[in-house]
Amino acid sequence: MPAQKILVIRHAEKPEHHVTAGVDESGQPDSKSLTPRGWQRAGALVQFFAPGDHDPPPPLKRPKYLFAAYADPASDDDSKRPRQTIEPLAAHLGPASSIDDSCRKDELQKVIGKAMSADGTVLIAWEHKRIPPLAHLLVPEGEPVPNWPDDRFDMVWIFDWVGGAWHLTQVPQLLLAGDRAEPIV
């Protein structure tokens, strides 16, 4: 059965213009990686999406398939952040839930095609400026989709297949100090 639920998150916190540095998995400076706060969020997402051995509270659901934008070091598409954001979750879920990072961040139709053909709940971690165009590929034509603000790392967009169409709802993560409950408008 094709996917009935697609969860979309922005990658976790990134370096800000000389304010907060990014660090790789071993703590070495890396401008293409998450900040320490981003790594905290990545770790907290594990229990958010997969608490213990059961599903999180509705409308969330434990993801079975994970997608992250491809990081190409030979181009400007070399951010490691989408993958780093969901690597702790993938490790927790085990080998059956590996991360598919074969789509570049501008290959939205390709990642949506893969997500819709998956036979379980999908989680996509992507770059925030491309999430609204991604959403437009799912929701019915004319349905409004907000722009994703530069300062929000704390929201999940949920697309549920109901009545022959995808419907968008938002759930705040509320995982770290400063996370906001209000939806993106």
C-alpha positions in Angstrom: 0.0 0.0 0.0 1.4 3.5 -0.8 2.3 5.9 1.9 -0.6 7.3 3.9 1.5 9.7 6.0 4.5 11.8 5.1 6.3 13.8 7.8 8.5 16.7 6.8 11.0 18.5 9.0 13.6 21.1 8.4 17.2 20.1 9.2 18.2 21.0 12.7 20.1 24.2 13.6 22.8 25.5 11.4 25.7 27.9 11.8 24.8 31.5 11.8 27.1 34.2 10.3 30.1 33.9 12.7 27.8 33.6 15.8 27.6 29.8 16.2 29.9 27.4 14.5 28.9 24.0 13.0 30.7 20.9 14.2 30.9 17.4 12.6 30.2 14.1 14.4 33.6 14.2 16.1 33.3 17.8 17.3 35.6 19.3 14.7 34.6 22.7 13.1 32.6 22.2 9.9 30.4 25.0 8.4 28.3 22.4 6.5 27.3 20.5 9.7 24.9 21.1 12.5 25.6 23.4 15.5 25.8 21.9 19.0 22.1 22.9 19.4 21.3 21.2 16.1 22.9 18.0 17.4 20.8 18.2 20.5 17.7 18.5 18.4 18.8 15.5 16.3 19.1 13.4 19.4 15.8 14.6 20.8 14.0 13.7 17.6 14.7 10.0 18.3 12.2 9.8 21.2 9.9 12.3 19.5 9.3 10.0 16.5 10.1 6.6 18.1 9.5 6.6 21.8 10.4 3.2 23.2 8.9 0.4 21.0 5.7 2.2 20.1 4.3 5.0 18.0 4.4 8.6 19.2 1.0 10.2 20.0 -1.2 11.1 17.0 -1.1 12.7 14.5 2.6 11.6 14.5 3.6 8.1 13.6 6.9 6.2 13.8 8.6 6.6 10.4 9.6 3.5 8.5 11.3 5.3 5.6 13.8 8.2 6.0 14.8 10.7 3.3 17.4 13.4 3.5 18.7 15.8 0.8 21.9 14.6 -0.9 25.1 16.4 0.1 27.4 16.9 -2.9 30.8 18.2 -1.9 31.6 19.0 -5.6 28.8 21.7 -5.6 27.0 24.2 -3.5 24.6 21.4 -2.4 27.0 20.1 0.2 25.1 20.7 3.4 25.3 17.6 5.6 22.6 18.9 8.0 19.5 17.1 6.6 21.2 13.7 7.0 22.8 14.5 10.3 19.4 15.6 11.7 17.9 12.1 11.2 21.0 9.9 11.6 20.4 9.3 15.3 16.8 8.3 14.5 18.0 5.9 11.8 20.4 4.3 14.2 17.6 3.9 16.8 15.2 2.4 14.2 17.8 -0.1 13.0 19.0 -1.3 9.7 15.5 -1.6 8.2 15.2 2.2 8.3 18.3 3.4 6.4 18.4 7.0 5.1 17.8 7.5 1.4 19.9 10.5 0.4 19.9 9.9 -3.3 17.9 13.1 -4.2 19.5 16.5 -4.5 17.8 19.3 -2.6 16.2 20.6 -5.8 14.9 17.2 -6.9 11.6 17.6 -5.1 9.5 15.7 -7.6 11.9 12.7 -7.3 11.8 12.6 -3.5 8.0 13.0 -3.4 7.7 10.2 -5.9 9.8 7.9 -3.8 8.0 8.9 -0.6 4.5 8.4 -2.1 5.5 4.9 -3.3 6.8 3.8 0.1 4.6 1.3 2.0 4.7 3.0 5.4 5.1 6.3 7.1 7.8 8.5 5.6 10.0 11.2 7.2 11.8 13.7 5.0 14.5 16.0 6.4 15.1 18.9 3.9 16.3 22.4 3.5 13.6 24.9 4.7 13.4 27.1 1.5 12.4 24.0 -0.5 9.8 22.6 1.9 7.0 24.8 0.7 7.5 23.9 -3.0 7.7 20.3 -1.9 4.4 20.7 -0.1 2.8 22.2 -3.2 3.5 18.9 -5.0 1.3 17.2 -2.4 -1.6 19.4 -1.4 -4.5 20.1 -3.7 -4.0 22.9 -6.2 -4.9 26.3 -4.6 -4.5 25.1 -1.1 -2.3 27.6 0.7 1.1 26.6 2.0 3.1 29.0 4.2 6.7 29.9 3.6 9.1 28.3 6.1 10.8 31.1 8.1 14.6 31.2 8.5 14.4 31.0 12.3 12.1 27.9 12.7 13.7 24.5 13.3 10.9 23.3 15.6 7.9 22.2 13.4 6.8 19.0 11.7 4.6 19.3 8.6 2.3 16.2 8.4 0.7 15.2 5.1 -2.1 12.7 5.6 -3.8 10.9 2.6 -7.5 11.3 3.3 -10.4 11.2 0.9 -8.1 11.0 -2.2 -6.0 14.0 -1.3 -3.0 15.0 0.8 -3.9 17.3 3.8 -1.3 19.4 5.6 -1.3 19.8 9.4 1.5 21.1 11.7 2.8 19.7 15.0 5.3 21.6 17.1 8.3 19.6 18.3 8.7 21.5 21.6 12.0 19.6 22.3 14.4 22.4 23.2 14.2 25.6 25.2 12.9 28.4 22.9 10.8 26.1 20.7 7.5 27.6 19.8 4.1 26.1 19.8 2.4 28.3 17.2 2.2 27.0 13.7 4.0 28.5 10.8 1.7 30.9 9.0 
